[in-house]
Amino acid sequence: MTPLVLGPPYAPWAGTRYPCLAMLDLQVTTADGSEWEQRITDDDVVIGRSTRAGLTIPDRALSRLHARLYRSGESWFAEDLDSRNGTFVNERRLGGPVRVVHGDILTLGGSRIVMGGSAQARKADDGSWDLLAGHTVFRSADDLLASGSGSVLVDEVGTERSGNAALGRLNLLNEVHRALSRSVDLQELLNLILDRVFDHLGPEDGAIYLVSDGGYQRAASRSTRDESDRLGSQSLLKEVVEGRQAALVLDAQSDERFNQAQSLMISGLRSILAAPLLDGDDALGMIVLGSSHSVRSFDEADMELLVTLASVAAMRISNVRLAEEAAERQRMEQELTLGRRIQTALLPENLPEVEGWEIHAGNLPSRGVSGDYYSIFLRNDGETLIIVVADVSGKGIAAALLTASLEALSAAPLEAGSPLDLTCHQVSKLLYDRTPPEKFATAFFAEVELSTGLVRYVNAGHNPGLVLRVTGSFEWLNASGVPLGLLPVADYELGEVRLNSRDVLVLYTDGLTEAANPETEEYGEDRLRQAGLVNRLESLGDLARKIESDLDTFVQGVPYGDDRTLVLLRWTGNGERS
């Protein structure tokens, strides 16, 4: 198959707007809004939600092995791996391998990948200062704290003090403790820390960096010259934070490792001082100060003092973080409780009683709140049974509100008898227009002709429905369209299946099939099918209990990470319908 070329014409020669991506950088945005950059150095990578994928994305709308990016010659190509919900490049669904270029957007489930990432920005960061040479002194911060160094204190202009230095040090630390003991949030605390450091060490520039998501974040900074922060350095952070060392740069502009840093040369900073924020075995980040020689030249006494101040600051930062985390946990628990109430209120209190038919439905909550939803009702004509099983993205109140929107948008057309494929098309567009891109829902809609056993259905990116035949055979009712609200315009195919006497229709959410055992192996659709076939002649209540028991045995006590919804339908009449 000849690959389809998207975007402007591709040319591998110099000067083209879309050069060859020899090393592939990806900007990944997941369904829940998380973002990260991924550099691909191999010529082939599989994308999916399985840990076996080369690029694992935690997105329930993705298949385990969803899509593939591979290099051929001077070009990169994307192809779908028979995923349940399809792969899209610039909103066009892939039917085969497609050449991709810088700036193309891959959509997989609720996640998006931008080809090209932002490698140039990373390269600029990597070109920052290297602090590993001659005019720099490193000392172990742990050793300095253990030895109680710092008997010599300095004032704002670096003049040595005389007298009882130990008493002066104690008074200073008491003052700092009192200043930082106020009940404040983290940002206010960091600003207070810089206040005290500037008061006692008199730098021109200062910054606090905190460890964040595997990297470092400049959490607070200050300059007496109203200039941007010039103290960021990956090599300094590595030596100070990871090495748990204090650093004193005696003359940055004479050090050959600094004379290539133009921003530093322009700023005139020559003396640099840094200390790690140590709280026991944890290194939270660092404080770094800078000054020109005309204003302030730091020395080892300053280093010792900054190490002590940083230790006090780290303890307070850790305490404030713990308090904020506790408050956030309480807020999330309250949100989960409210979300569960909203979600539970949407579930039907009673199932319809239909002569000749047996119906069972239930929702088993996990520890949190998911967006599982089901609805079963008779149309006013009394001849058609409507079943909806849905699972919206996200958790908490946001998921519960999206579930309420889905229920409200679909109720009227379903009751009025609008064709299911048209209903899904309209509901999907309304959800897309009214919700953020990461909000979508998988759903299975079915209408059952009670007099004939004919089931018309649309599977909008949901888990495949399952028909258990009384004879021991089975059928899967696979996806016939993408999840609702995923694309601005989406079309859906209407499917049909006929239930005969004592056949069972099984609808469920992925909280059941994706439940995992201690080896992280998922229960899966095949085990569900096997458990269903073995117990297909049981009453529906017993069938549901047997499936749940089989699932409990499989997970071996591992907590369920998602709600499990199960809906069962059986015609109990005699003989096959014609």
C-alpha positions as CSV (number, residue, x, y, z in Angstrom):
1,M,0.0,0.0,0.0
2,T,1.4,3.4,-0.9
3,P,1.5,5.7,2.1
4,L,-0.6,8.8,2.1
5,V,1.3,12.0,2.5
6,L,-0.3,14.6,4.8
7,G,0.6,18.2,5.0
8,P,2.7,20.2,2.5
9,P,5.0,18.3,0.1
10,Y,7.9,16.6,1.9
11,A,11.5,17.2,0.9
12,P,14.5,15.8,2.7
13,W,17.0,18.4,1.4
14,A,18.3,21.5,3.3
15,G,16.0,24.5,3.6
16,T,12.7,22.7,3.4
17,R,10.0,23.8,5.9
18,Y,9.6,20.2,7.0
19,P,13.0,18.6,7.4
20,C,13.6,14.9,8.0
21,L,13.0,13.9,11.6
22,A,16.1,11.8,12.1
23,M,15.6,11.7,15.9
24,L,11.9,11.9,16.7
25,D,10.7,14.3,19.5
26,L,7.1,13.9,20.6
27,Q,4.9,16.2,22.7
28,V,2.4,13.9,24.5
29,T,-0.9,15.2,26.0
30,T,-3.0,12.5,27.7
31,A,-6.8,12.4,28.1
32,D,-6.5,13.8,31.7
33,G,-4.4,16.8,30.6
34,S,-1.0,15.4,31.6
35,E,1.9,16.5,29.3
36,W,5.4,15.3,28.7
37,E,8.0,15.2,26.0
38,Q,9.3,11.9,24.6
39,R,12.4,11.5,22.5
40,I,12.4,8.5,20.2
41,T,15.9,7.2,19.2
42,D,14.9,3.9,17.8
43,D,13.5,3.5,14.3
44,D,10.3,1.9,15.5
45,V,8.0,2.5,18.5
46,V,4.6,1.0,19.4
47,I,2.1,3.3,21.3
48,G,-0.6,1.9,23.6
49,R,-1.8,1.7,27.2
50,S,0.0,-1.6,27.8
51,T,3.3,-1.6,29.6
52,R,4.6,-3.7,26.7
53,A,4.3,-0.7,24.4
54,G,7.4,1.3,23.7
55,L,5.5,4.5,24.5
56,T,2.9,3.8,27.3
57,I,0.0,6.3,27.6
58,P,-2.5,5.8,30.5
59,D,-5.6,6.3,28.5
60,R,-8.6,3.9,28.7
61,A,-9.7,4.7,25.2
62,L,-6.4,3.3,23.8
63,S,-6.0,-0.3,22.8
64,R,-3.2,-2.1,24.6
65,L,-1.1,-1.9,21.4
66,H,-2.8,0.9,19.6
67,A,-0.5,2.4,16.9
68,R,3.0,2.4,15.6
69,L,5.5,5.0,14.5
70,Y,8.4,3.8,12.3
71,R,11.2,5.3,10.2
72,S,11.6,4.2,6.6
73,G,14.5,5.8,4.7
74,E,14.3,9.6,5.3
75,S,10.7,9.6,6.5
76,W,8.6,8.7,9.5
77,F,5.3,6.9,9.2
78,A,2.3,6.3,11.4
79,E,0.0,3.3,11.2
80,D,-2.9,2.0,13.2
81,L,-2.6,-1.5,14.8
82,D,-6.2,-2.5,14.4
83,S,-7.1,-0.5,17.5
84,R,-10.6,-0.4,18.8
85,N,-11.1,3.4,18.4
86,G,-8.7,4.1,15.5
87,T,-5.8,6.4,15.0
88,F,-6.1,9.9,13.4
89,V,-3.5,12.2,11.9
90,N,-4.8,15.8,11.7
91,E,-8.3,14.5,12.3
92,R,-8.2,12.0,9.4
93,R,-8.6,8.4,10.3
94,L,-5.7,6.1,9.2
95,G,-6.6,3.3,6.8
96,G,-2.9,2.4,6.3
97,P,0.6,3.7,6.9
98,V,0.7,7.5,6.6
99,R,3.8,9.7,6.3
100,V,4.0,12.2,9.2
101,V,6.0,15.5,9.4
102,H,6.9,18.1,11.9
103,G,3.8,19.7,13.4
104,D,1.4,16.8,12.5
105,I,-1.0,15.9,15.3
106,L,-1.8,12.2,16.1
107,T,-5.0,11.6,18.0
108,L,-5.3,8.2,19.8
109,G,-8.3,7.8,22.1
110,G,-8.4,10.9,24.2
111,S,-4.7,11.6,23.9
112,R,-2.8,13.7,21.4
113,I,0.8,13.6,20.1
114,V,2.5,16.5,18.3
115,M,5.3,15.4,16.0
116,G,8.5,17.3,16.6
117,G,8.1,18.2,20.3
118,S,10.3,21.1,21.4
119,A,13.8,19.8,21.1
120,Q,15.3,23.2,20.4
121,A,14.1,24.5,23.7
122,R,15.6,21.6,25.5
123,K,18.9,22.1,23.6
124,A,19.0,25.7,24.8
125,D,18.5,24.6,28.4
126,D,21.3,22.1,28.0
127,G,23.7,24.8,26.9
128,S,23.6,26.5,30.4
129,W,26.5,26.9,32.7
130,D,28.9,24.1,33.6
131,L,30.1,24.6,37.2
132,L,32.6,21.8,37.5
133,A,36.0,23.6,37.2
134,G,38.7,25.5,39.0
135,H,37.2,28.5,40.6
136,T,34.5,26.6,42.5
137,V,34.6,25.1,46.0
138,F,32.3,22.2,46.9
139,R,31.7,21.0,50.5
140,S,29.4,18.4,51.9
141,A,26.3,20.0,53.4
142,D,25.8,17.1,55.7
143,D,29.3,17.5,57.1
144,L,28.9,21.2,57.6
145,L,25.6,20.7,59.5
146,A,27.1,17.8,61.6
147,S,30.2,19.8,62.5
148,G,28.2,22.9,63.6
149,S,30.4,25.2,61.5
150,G,29.6,28.8,61.0
151,S,31.2,30.3,64.0
152,V,32.1,33.4,61.9
153,L,29.2,35.5,60.8
154,V,29.2,38.2,58.2
155,D,27.1,41.3,57.8
156,E,25.5,42.7,54.7
157,V,28.8,43.8,53.1
158,G,31.0,40.9,54.1
159,T,32.8,42.5,57.1
160,E,33.9,39.9,59.7
161,R,32.2,40.3,63.0
162,S,33.9,39.9,66.4
163,G,32.6,38.9,69.7
164,N,30.6,35.9,70.6
165,A,29.9,34.5,67.1
166,A,28.2,31.4,68.4
167,L,25.6,33.5,70.3
168,G,25.1,35.7,67.3
169,R,24.5,32.6,65.1
170,L,22.0,31.3,67.6
171,N,20.1,34.6,67.7
172,L,20.0,34.7,63.9
173,L,18.6,31.1,63.7
174,N,16.0,31.9,66.3
175,E,15.0,35.0,64.3
176,V,14.7,32.9,61.1
177,H,12.7,30.2,62.9
178,R,10.2,32.8,64.2
179,A,9.9,34.4,60.8
180,L,9.2,31.1,59.1
181,S,6.9,29.7,61.7
182,R,3.9,31.7,60.6
183,S,1.0,29.7,59.0
184,V,1.5,30.5,55.3
185,D,1.2,28.7,52.0
186,L,4.2,27.4,50.1
187,Q,4.7,30.4,47.8
188,E,4.6,32.9,50.7
189,L,7.0,30.7,52.6
190,L,9.5,30.7,49.8
191,N,9.3,34.5,49.5
192,L,9.9,34.8,53.3
193,I,12.9,32.5,53.0
194,L,14.4,34.8,50.3
195,D,13.6,37.8,52.5
196,R,15.7,36.5,55.3
197,V,18.5,35.3,53.0
198,F,18.7,38.7,51.3
199,D,18.7,40.4,54.8
200,H,21.6,38.4,56.1
201,L,23.8,37.7,53.0
202,G,23.0,40.7,50.8
203,P,23.1,39.2,47.3
204,E,21.9,40.9,44.1
205,D,20.1,37.9,42.7
206,G,18.6,34.9,44.4
207,A,16.4,31.9,43.6
208,I,14.9,28.8,45.1
209,Y,14.6,25.6,42.9
210,L,12.5,22.7,44.0
211,V,12.5,19.1,42.8
212,S,9.4,18.6,40.6
213,D,8.3,15.7,38.4
214,G,11.7,14.3,38.0
215,G,13.2,17.8,37.2
216,Y,13.7,21.2,38.8
217,Q,11.3,24.1,39.0
218,R,12.3,27.7,39.8
219,A,9.7,28.2,42.5
220,A,10.8,31.7,43.7
221,S,13.4,34.3,42.6
222,R,14.4,37.9,43.4
223,S,16.8,40.5,41.9
224,T,17.7,43.9,43.2
225,R,18.3,45.0,39.6
226,D,14.8,44.1,38.3
227,E,16.5,41.6,35.9
228,S,15.4,38.1,35.0
229,D,16.8,35.1,36.9
230,R,20.3,34.2,35.6
231,L,21.1,31.6,38.2
232,G,19.5,28.5,36.5
233,S,22.1,25.8,35.8
234,Q,21.5,22.1,35.4
235,S,25.0,21.2,36.3
236,L,24.9,23.3,39.5
237,L,21.5,21.7,40.5
238,K,23.0,18.2,39.9
239,E,26.1,18.9,42.0
240,V,24.2,20.7,44.8
241,V,21.0,18.8,45.1
242,E,21.9,15.3,44.0
243,G,25.4,15.5,45.5
244,R,24.1,17.2,48.7
245,Q,26.9,19.7,48.5
246,A,27.2,23.5,49.1
247,A,28.9,25.4,46.2
248,L,30.9,28.6,46.3
249,V,32.0,30.0,42.9
250,L,34.8,32.4,43.7
251,D,35.0,34.2,40.3
252,A,32.5,33.0,37.6
253,Q,33.9,35.3,34.9
254,S,37.5,34.0,35.4
255,D,36.4,30.4,35.3
256,E,36.8,29.0,31.8
257,R,33.5,27.0,32.3
258,F,31.6,30.3,32.7
259,N,33.2,32.6,30.1
260,Q,31.0,31.2,27.4
261,A,27.8,32.0,29.3
262,Q,26.9,35.3,27.6
263,S,24.0,36.1,29.9
264,L,26.2,35.7,33.0
265,M,28.9,37.9,31.4
266,I,26.4,40.6,30.6
267,S,24.9,40.5,34.1
268,G,28.3,41.0,35.7
269,L,27.6,38.3,38.3
270,R,30.9,36.8,39.5
271,S,30.3,35.4,43.0
272,I,27.8,32.6,43.3
273,L,26.7,30.7,46.4
274,A,24.4,27.7,46.6
275,A,23.2,25.3,49.3
276,P,20.9,22.2,49.1
277,L,17.5,22.2,50.9
278,L,18.0,19.0,53.0
279,D,15.3,17.5,55.1
280,G,16.7,14.3,56.5
281,D,17.4,12.0,53.7
282,D,15.4,14.1,51.2
283,A,16.9,16.8,49.0
284,L,14.0,19.2,48.2
285,G,16.0,21.6,46.0
286,M,18.5,24.4,46.4
287,I,18.9,28.1,47.3
288,V,21.3,29.9,45.0
289,L,22.6,33.5,45.3
290,G,24.6,35.7,43.0
291,S,26.4,39.0,43.2
292,S,29.0,41.2,41.4
293,H,32.3,41.8,43.2
294,S,31.6,45.5,43.5
295,V,28.6,44.7,45.8
296,R,29.3,41.4,47.5
297,S,32.0,38.6,47.4
298,F,30.9,35.5,49.1
299,D,33.3,33.4,51.2
300,E,33.2,30.0,53.0
301,A,31.7,31.6,56.1
302,D,28.8,32.6,53.9
303,M,28.6,29.1,52.6
304,E,28.3,27.7,56.1
305,L,25.6,30.2,57.1
306,L,23.6,29.5,53.9
307,V,23.8,25.8,54.6
308,T,22.3,26.3,58.0
309,L,19.6,28.7,56.8
310,A,18.7,26.2,54.0
311,S,18.3,23.4,56.5
312,V,15.9,25.5,58.6
313,A,14.0,26.4,55.4
314,A,13.8,22.8,54.2
315,M,12.2,21.7,57.4
316,R,9.5,24.5,57.0
317,I,9.0,23.7,53.3
318,S,8.5,20.0,54.1
319,N,6.0,20.9,56.9
320,V,4.0,23.3,54.6
321,R,4.0,20.7,51.8
322,L,2.6,18.0,54.2
323,A,-0.1,20.4,55.4
324,E,-1.1,21.3,51.8
325,E,-1.1,17.7,50.7
326,A,-3.3,16.8,53.6
327,A,-5.7,19.6,52.7
328,E,-5.7,18.5,49.1
329,R,-6.4,14.9,50.1
330,Q,-9.4,16.1,52.1
331,R,-10.6,18.2,49.3
332,M,-10.4,15.3,46.8
333,E,-12.2,13.0,49.2
334,Q,-15.0,15.5,49.5
335,E,-15.1,15.8,45.7
336,L,-15.2,12.0,45.3
337,T,-18.0,11.7,47.8
338,L,-20.0,14.4,46.0
339,G,-19.2,12.8,42.6
340,R,-20.4,9.4,43.9
341,R,-23.7,11.0,45.0
342,I,-24.3,12.6,41.7
343,Q,-23.4,9.4,39.8
344,T,-25.5,7.2,42.0
345,A,-28.5,9.5,41.6
346,L,-28.3,9.0,37.8
347,L,-28.6,5.2,38.0
348,P,-32.1,3.7,37.9
349,E,-33.7,2.8,41.2
350,N,-35.8,0.1,39.7
351,L,-35.5,-2.0,36.5
352,P,-38.5,-2.3,34.2
353,E,-40.5,-5.5,34.5
354,V,-41.1,-6.9,31.1
355,E,-43.2,-10.1,30.5
356,G,-41.1,-12.8,28.9
357,W,-37.8,-11.0,29.6
358,E,-35.2,-11.2,32.5
359,I,-33.1,-8.1,33.2
360,H,-30.2,-7.7,35.6
361,A,-28.0,-4.6,36.1
362,G,-25.6,-3.5,38.8
363,N,-22.7,-1.1,39.5
364,L,-20.0,-2.0,41.9
365,P,-18.0,1.0,43.0
366,S,-14.2,1.0,43.4
367,R,-12.4,3.1,46.0
368,G,-12.8,6.2,43.9
369,V,-15.5,7.5,41.5
370,S,-15.6,6.7,37.8
371,G,-18.1,7.8,35.2
372,D,-19.8,4.5,34.8
373,Y,-23.5,4.9,33.9
374,Y,-26.3,2.7,32.7
375,S,-30.0,3.3,31.9
376,I,-32.7,0.8,31.0
377,F,-36.3,1.8,30.2
378,L,-39.3,1.0,28.1
379,R,-40.4,3.4,25.4
380,N,-43.9,4.8,25.7
381,D,-45.1,2.3,23.0
382,G,-44.4,-0.5,25.4
383,E,-42.8,-2.6,22.6
384,T,-39.2,-1.4,22.7
385,L,-36.6,-1.7,25.5
386,I,-33.7,0.8,25.6
387,I,-30.4,0.0,27.2
388,V,-27.5,2.4,27.6
389,V,-24.1,1.5,29.2
390,A,-21.5,4.3,29.2
391,D,-18.1,5.1,30.7
392,V,-17.0,8.8,30.7
393,S,-13.3,9.9,31.0
394,G,-12.0,11.2,34.2
395,K,-13.1,10.8,37.8
396,G,-14.7,12.8,40.6
397,I,-17.2,15.6,40.0
398,A,-16.0,16.3,36.5
399,A,-16.8,12.7,35.5
400,A,-20.1,12.8,37.3
401,L,-21.1,16.0,35.6
402,L,-20.1,14.7,32.1
403,T,-22.2,11.6,32.9
404,A,-25.2,13.9,33.7
405,S,-24.7,15.7,30.4
406,L,-24.6,12.5,28.4
407,E,-27.8,11.3,30.1
408,A,-29.6,14.6,29.5
409,L,-28.5,14.9,25.8
410,S,-29.4,11.3,24.9
411,A,-32.7,10.8,26.9
412,A,-35.0,12.7,24.6
413,P,-33.9,11.3,21.2
414,L,-33.9,7.8,22.7
415,E,-37.4,8.1,24.0
416,A,-38.6,9.7,20.8
417,G,-37.4,6.7,18.7
418,S,-34.6,8.6,16.8
419,P,-32.3,6.1,15.0
420,L,-29.4,5.1,17.3
421,D,-26.7,6.0,14.7
422,L,-28.2,9.5,14.3
423,T,-28.6,9.9,18.1
424,C,-24.9,9.1,18.6
425,H,-23.9,11.5,15.9
426,Q,-25.8,14.4,17.4
427,V,-24.8,13.6,21.0
428,S,-21.1,13.3,20.1
429,K,-21.2,16.7,18.4
430,L,-22.9,18.4,21.3
431,L,-20.4,16.8,23.8
432,Y,-17.5,17.9,21.6
433,D,-18.8,21.5,21.4
434,R,-19.4,21.8,25.2
435,T,-16.5,20.0,26.8
436,P,-12.7,20.2,26.8
437,P,-10.8,17.9,24.3
438,E,-9.9,15.4,27.0
439,K,-13.5,14.8,27.9
440,F,-15.3,12.1,26.1
441,A,-17.4,8.9,26.7
442,T,-17.5,5.4,25.4
443,A,-21.1,4.0,25.2
444,F,-23.1,1.1,24.0
445,F,-26.7,1.9,22.9
446,A,-29.2,-0.8,22.3
447,E,-32.9,-1.0,21.4
448,V,-34.7,-4.3,21.8
449,E,-37.8,-5.3,19.9
450,L,-39.6,-7.2,22.6
451,S,-41.9,-9.1,20.2
452,T,-39.1,-10.3,17.9
453,G,-35.9,-10.4,19.9
454,L,-34.2,-8.1,17.3
455,V,-31.5,-5.9,18.9
456,R,-30.3,-2.8,17.1
457,Y,-27.2,-1.3,18.6
458,V,-24.4,1.3,18.2
459,N,-21.0,0.7,20.0
460,A,-19.4,4.1,20.3
461,G,-15.8,3.1,21.2
462,H,-17.0,0.9,24.1
463,N,-16.0,-2.6,25.2
464,P,-17.5,-5.1,22.8
465,G,-21.0,-6.4,23.8
466,L,-21.3,-10.2,24.2
467,V,-24.1,-12.5,23.1
468,L,-24.0,-15.9,24.9
469,R,-26.0,-18.4,22.9
470,V,-27.9,-21.1,24.7
471,T,-26.2,-23.6,22.4
472,G,-22.7,-22.6,23.8
473,S,-21.6,-20.4,20.9
474,F,-21.1,-16.6,21.3
475,E,-20.9,-13.3,19.3
476,W,-19.0,-10.1,20.0
477,L,-20.6,-6.8,19.2
478,N,-17.6,-4.7,18.3
479,A,-17.1,-0.9,18.0
480,S,-19.0,0.8,15.2
481,G,-17.7,4.3,15.8
482,V,-15.4,6.4,18.0
483,P,-16.1,7.5,21.6
484,L,-18.7,10.3,21.9
485,G,-17.3,13.8,22.0
486,L,-13.8,12.7,20.8
487,L,-14.1,14.4,17.3
488,P,-16.0,17.4,16.0
489,V,-17.9,15.2,13.5
490,A,-18.3,11.5,13.9
491,D,-20.4,8.9,12.1
492,Y,-21.7,5.7,13.5
493,E,-22.9,2.4,12.0
494,L,-26.0,0.6,13.2
495,G,-25.6,-3.1,14.0
496,E,-28.2,-5.8,14.4
497,V,-28.3,-9.1,16.3
498,R,-31.2,-11.4,17.1
499,L,-31.7,-13.0,20.5
500,N,-33.3,-16.4,20.6
501,S,-34.9,-18.1,23.6
502,R,-32.5,-18.1,26.6
503,D,-29.7,-16.3,24.8
504,V,-28.0,-13.7,27.0
505,L,-26.9,-10.2,26.1
506,V,-23.9,-9.1,28.2
507,L,-22.9,-5.4,28.4
508,Y,-20.2,-4.1,30.8
509,T,-17.5,-1.4,31.4
510,D,-13.8,-1.8,31.3
511,G,-13.5,-1.7,35.1
512,L,-14.4,-5.4,34.9
513,T,-12.2,-6.6,32.1
514,E,-9.2,-4.4,33.1
515,A,-9.1,-5.5,36.7
516,A,-5.6,-6.8,37.3
517,N,-4.0,-9.5,39.5
518,P,-0.7,-9.1,41.4
519,E,1.3,-9.8,38.2
520,T,-0.6,-6.8,36.6
521,E,-2.3,-9.3,34.2
522,E,-5.8,-8.1,33.2
523,Y,-8.9,-10.2,33.5
524,G,-9.7,-9.6,29.9
525,E,-12.6,-10.2,27.6
526,D,-11.8,-13.9,27.0
527,R,-12.1,-14.8,30.7
528,L,-15.4,-12.9,30.8
529,R,-16.6,-14.9,27.9
530,Q,-15.5,-18.2,29.5
531,A,-17.1,-17.4,32.8
532,G,-20.3,-16.4,31.0
533,L,-20.5,-19.5,28.8
534,V,-19.9,-21.8,31.8
535,N,-22.8,-20.2,33.7
536,R,-25.0,-19.1,30.8
537,L,-28.0,-21.3,32.0
538,E,-28.1,-19.8,35.5
539,S,-30.5,-17.1,36.4
540,L,-29.1,-13.7,35.6
541,G,-28.6,-12.8,39.2
542,D,-26.6,-16.0,39.7
543,L,-24.8,-15.5,36.4
544,A,-23.7,-12.0,37.6
545,R,-22.5,-13.4,41.0
546,K,-20.6,-16.2,39.3
547,I,-18.8,-13.7,37.0
548,E,-18.0,-11.4,40.0
549,S,-16.7,-14.4,42.0
550,D,-14.5,-15.5,39.1
551,L,-13.2,-12.0,38.9
552,D,-12.5,-11.8,42.7
553,T,-10.6,-15.1,42.5
554,F,-8.5,-13.8,39.6
555,V,-7.4,-10.5,41.1
556,Q,-6.3,-12.2,44.4
557,G,-7.2,-9.3,46.6
558,V,-5.7,-6.5,44.4
559,P,-8.0,-3.4,44.9
560,Y,-10.2,-2.6,42.0
561,G,-9.0,0.6,40.3
562,D,-12.3,1.4,38.5
563,D,-16.1,0.8,38.9
564,R,-17.5,-2.4,37.4
565,T,-20.9,-2.1,35.6
566,L,-22.7,-5.2,34.3
567,V,-26.0,-5.4,32.5
568,L,-27.6,-8.7,31.5
569,L,-30.7,-9.4,29.3
570,R,-32.4,-12.7,28.5
571,W,-35.6,-13.6,26.7
572,T,-37.3,-16.3,28.8
573,G,-40.0,-17.2,26.2
574,N,-40.3,-20.7,24.6
575,G,-38.8,-21.5,21.1
576,E,-36.9,-19.3,18.7
577,R,-38.4,-16.0,17.4
578,S,-39.1,-15.8,13.8
